[in-house]
Amino acid sequence: MDLPGEKSIVPPGITDSRYERLQATGKDAAEVTVAAGLAKRDRTNDVLVFNTGHLYFDEEKVGTMRLVFEKTAQLLRRVWPGIIVYRSLTVGQDGCAKHEKPLTWDRIPADWWTEFHQFKAYDQMVMEAFRDVPNFHVINVSMTDLRPDGHLLKNPSFPPGVADCMHWCLPGPIDLWSTLLLSTISNFMAV
């Protein structure tokens, strides 16, 4: 499903050899290993939380990622009785150091919108792949896209004077993510 006003990011006639190789396989060694590990104990109350992260978005590999999501969903549908939570992606906010307060939607810099639409397309791919998986939940953290002021301005692994506009401060906006996760788990356990 394409976003309104966006062209499909899945290239026609995907030629990515990894995609073709994954598509051609049935059960592979990784699937058997994961299934064996999960079967070792009762996991009905376990929680699996995942997201793809910024660094994994690559338009040339969309077909491969779609297949990875589909195969992961198929595996978890068979072997995971607990809760599965996908945390939506947030945009990396270049120039975050110049923001001292939250933004409003009409103040988001134009160059952030491309990344925003790409990530929402990725989120949609995950939700489509997992739509029939029991106990699958999505935590939508897109409200964090309005918080460039919540990033790490000093990261020891970055050169001096370069802000880390991808990772988040604690305490900060991601405290809300924990609240949303706990609410999701509580709602599941109450059923």
C-alpha positions in Angstrom: 0.0 0.0 0.0 1.5 3.3 -1.1 1.2 6.5 1.0 -1.0 9.2 -0.6 1.1 11.1 -3.2 4.0 8.7 -3.0 5.2 6.2 -5.6 5.9 2.6 -4.6 9.3 2.2 -3.1 9.4 -1.5 -4.1 11.2 -1.7 -7.4 9.4 -3.8 -10.1 11.1 -7.1 -10.8 13.2 -7.1 -7.7 16.6 -8.5 -8.5 18.1 -8.5 -5.0 19.7 -11.9 -4.8 19.2 -12.2 -1.1 15.5 -11.6 -1.6 15.3 -14.4 -4.3 17.4 -16.7 -2.0 15.1 -16.1 1.0 12.0 -16.5 -1.1 13.2 -19.8 -2.5 13.9 -21.3 1.0 11.6 -23.2 3.2 12.9 -23.7 6.7 16.4 -22.5 7.0 19.0 -23.1 9.8 18.2 -19.8 11.5 14.4 -20.6 11.7 15.1 -24.1 13.1 17.5 -22.7 15.7 15.1 -19.9 16.8 12.1 -22.3 17.0 14.2 -24.8 19.1 15.3 -22.1 21.5 11.7 -20.7 21.9 10.3 -24.2 22.6 12.5 -24.7 25.7 10.1 -23.1 28.1 6.6 -21.6 28.5 6.6 -18.2 27.0 2.9 -17.2 27.3 3.8 -14.2 29.4 6.9 -13.2 27.5 7.1 -10.0 25.5 9.0 -9.5 22.3 9.6 -5.9 21.4 11.3 -4.9 18.1 11.7 -2.2 15.5 13.9 -2.0 12.4 15.9 1.1 13.3 17.1 4.0 11.1 20.2 2.3 9.7 18.2 -0.6 8.1 16.1 1.6 5.7 17.4 1.2 2.2 15.1 1.6 -0.8 17.2 -0.9 -2.8 16.5 -3.6 -0.1 12.8 -3.0 0.5 11.9 -6.4 -1.2 14.3 -8.2 1.1 13.0 -6.4 4.2 9.4 -7.2 3.2 10.3 -10.9 2.9 12.2 -10.8 6.2 9.1 -9.3 8.0 6.8 -11.9 6.3 9.1 -14.9 7.3 9.5 -13.6 10.8 5.8 -13.2 11.2 5.2 -16.8 9.9 7.8 -18.1 12.4 6.4 -16.2 15.3 2.8 -17.2 14.5 3.9 -20.8 14.9 6.2 -20.6 18.0 5.6 -17.5 20.0 2.6 -17.6 22.4 3.5 -14.3 24.1 3.0 -10.7 23.2 4.7 -9.2 20.2 5.2 -5.4 20.1 6.5 -3.4 17.2 7.7 0.1 18.0 7.2 2.4 15.0 10.2 4.3 13.6 11.1 7.9 14.4 12.8 10.3 12.1 16.5 11.2 12.6 16.4 14.9 13.1 19.4 16.7 11.5 20.1 19.9 13.2 18.5 18.9 16.4 20.9 21.0 18.5 19.3 24.2 17.3 15.9 23.2 18.7 15.2 24.0 22.4 11.5 23.0 22.5 9.1 20.7 20.9 7.9 21.4 17.3 4.4 21.6 15.9 3.5 19.6 12.8 3.5 22.8 10.7 7.1 23.6 11.8 8.8 20.3 10.8 11.7 21.1 8.4 11.0 20.1 4.8 13.9 17.7 4.6 12.5 15.6 7.4 9.3 14.8 5.5 11.0 12.4 3.0 12.4 10.3 5.8 9.1 10.5 7.6 7.2 9.0 4.6 9.8 6.3 4.1 9.6 5.2 7.7 5.8 5.2 7.7 6.0 2.9 4.6 8.3 0.6 6.5 5.9 0.6 9.5 3.1 -0.3 7.1 5.1 -3.2 5.7 5.6 -4.6 9.2 1.9 -4.2 10.1 0.8 -6.0 6.9 3.2 -8.9 7.5 2.1 -9.3 11.2 -1.7 -8.6 10.7 -2.7 -12.2 11.4 -0.2 -12.9 14.2 -2.0 -13.4 17.5 -1.1 -10.9 20.3 0.6 -8.5 17.9 0.5 -4.8 19.0 2.0 -1.6 17.6 3.3 1.2 19.7 3.1 4.3 17.6 5.7 6.8 18.8 5.4 9.2 15.9 4.6 11.9 18.4 8.4 11.8 19.2 9.0 13.2 15.7 8.0 16.6 17.2 10.8 16.4 19.8 14.2 17.3 18.2 15.0 18.8 21.6 15.1 15.4 23.2 18.2 14.0 21.5 21.7 13.5 22.9 23.6 16.6 22.2 26.9 15.1 23.4 27.7 11.5 22.6 31.3 10.4 23.4 31.4 8.3 20.2 30.8 11.4 18.1 33.3 14.1 17.2 33.3 17.2 19.5 30.6 19.7 18.5 28.6 17.1 16.5 25.1 16.4 18.0 23.7 12.9 18.0 20.3 13.5 16.4 19.3 9.8 16.3 19.5 8.6 19.9 17.3 9.9 22.7 18.0 11.3 26.2 16.8 9.7 29.4 14.8 11.1 31.0 13.1 12.4 27.9 10.6 11.7 25.2 11.3 8.0 25.2 9.9 7.7 28.8 6.6 7.9 27.0 7.5 4.8 25.0 8.0 2.8 28.3 4.6 4.0 29.5 2.9 2.9 26.2 4.7 -0.5 26.4 3.6 -1.1 30.0 0.0 -0.1 29.1 0.1 -2.6 26.2 1.3 -5.4 28.4 -1.2 -4.5 31.2 -4.1 -4.6 28.7 -2.9 -7.9 27.3 -2.5 -9.5 30.8 -6.0 -8.2 31.9 -7.7 -10.3 29.1 
